[in-house]
Amino acid sequence: MTKRGKISACLIILVITICLGSITFGIKTFFMVQEEHEEQIHKLNEMNIVDDMIKNYTGIESVTFTYVESNNVTDGYTYSFFLNDENYKINYDYLWSYTILGDKKIASKGYPSAGKYSFKPTKDSNVDIPTKYLRSKPLQKANIDNLKIKYRLKADK
């Protein structure tokens, strides 16, 4: 191979290496930005849930989010959490479940079947008696300054 051929081969290898490195770096950066954006969405949705809980219930000292799952049907997410010290590890009956649509609206709520915030069934099982912690008139504005919010470590895939 001539000297000129060797230089051309080295330049081609160098250009290919730089291109592959740039593409790899771009893909990694894209996924990191996507992950950060998704975490921001989760924080906003979780704050909407906390806001709704404070407006509708009394006696809430802490909210611990345990799980989030994407919901492809509603283009949103389903969040599981428990209130105060009603620990889900003891029994999953203490878990709440909220579904948030893609436009940040609360679509559905799943109430716990045990604990002080659960609705108690009546004898005929057609109507549930609401908990005494349910506000008769929801607050207009929620104050979450004294509330402890514990977030999951990362979004569950």
N, C-alpha and C positions, 0 to 999 in steps of 0.2 A: 504494500500500500504506500502510496506517495504521501509526502508530508501534508499536502493540501487535503487529501482524503482523510487522513487522521484528524486534522483540525475540524473538518466538516463533521465527522462522526462524533467527536467530542462535543461540538456545539449542538448537534441534534440531541445527544444524550442529555446535555445540560438543559436545553429547552424543554424536553419531555419531563425531566425531573422537576423543574420549576412549575410546569403546568399541573402535573399530578399533585404536587405539594399545595399549590393554590386551590385546586379543586377540593382536596381533602380538608384543608383549613376552612374553606367556605362552607362545606357541608357541616362540619363540626360547629361552626359559628351559628349557622342556621338553626340547628337542633338546640343549641344552648338558648338562643333567643326564643324559640318556640316554648321551651320548658319554662323559662322565666315568665313568659306571657301567660301560660297556663296557670302557673302559681298565682299570678296577680288576679286572674279570673276566679280562682278558688278562694282567695282572700276576700274579694268583693262579695261573692256568693255567701261565704260563711258570715260576713258582717250583716248581710241581709237577713240571714236566718236568725242571728243573735238579736238583731233589731226587732224582728217579728216576735221572738220569744219574750223579750222584755216588755213589749207592748201588750201582750196577751196574758202573761202569767206573772204572779208575784213570787217572792222568795227565791229567786234565782241568784246564786252567788258565783257559779262558774259553769262554763260550757266546755266540754271536751269533745272535739271532733275525732272520730276514730277511723272513718273510712269514706272514701269518695269513689264513685264509679261513673264512668261516662254512660249516657243513655242515648243511643243512636236514634231511637224512635222519636224522642222529643227534642233532639239536638241540645241536650243539656246534661246535667249531672245529678246524681242522687247522693246525698250526704247522710251519714249516720253519726249520731252523737248522743251523749248523755249529759244530764244536768247534775250539778252539785256532786255529791259523793255516791250517787247511785251508779255503781260501777258495772259496766257491761261484762266484765270478765267473770263476775259471779254468775250472772244470768243475762242472756240476751233480751229478756223481757223488758229490761230497763231502757233499751235503745229507742231513740226517736229516729225518724227518717223523713227527710225533706227532698223533694225533687224540684230543681230549679231549671227553668227553660233557658234556651239560648239567649233570650232577651232579658235575662235576669229576674224574671217573674217567678214567684213561688207557684208551682203547678199542683203539688199535692203534699200532704203531711201524713206521716205515719206516727201514731201515738204509741207510747209504751203500754204494755199490758200489765206491768207491775210497777210498784213504787208509788211515791206520793203524788206524782203528776199523772198517773194513769186514770182513765175513765172507768168507773165501776159499773159492771153490768147490773141491770135490774132483774127481778124474778122472771119476767116474761122474755128477757133477752132481746127485746126489740129496740129498747132505748137504753143508752148508756148515761149514767149520771156523771156530769163533769166534776173534775177535781175541785176542791175548795180553793185551789191556787189560781184558777182561771178567773181573769178579771171580767166583771159583768159588762164593763165598758172599756174597750182597749184604749191605751194611751195614744195621744196624738204624736208625741215625740218620745223616743226612748233615750234614757241616760245610761250609758254603758261604762261610765268612768270607774265605778267600783267593782266591775265585773271582771273575773279572771277568765280569759279565753285561752284554752290550750289547743294548739293546732297539731295535726298529725305531722310527722316528720317530712313526708313527701306525698305526692299524689299516688294513689294505688293504680297500678296499670292493669 
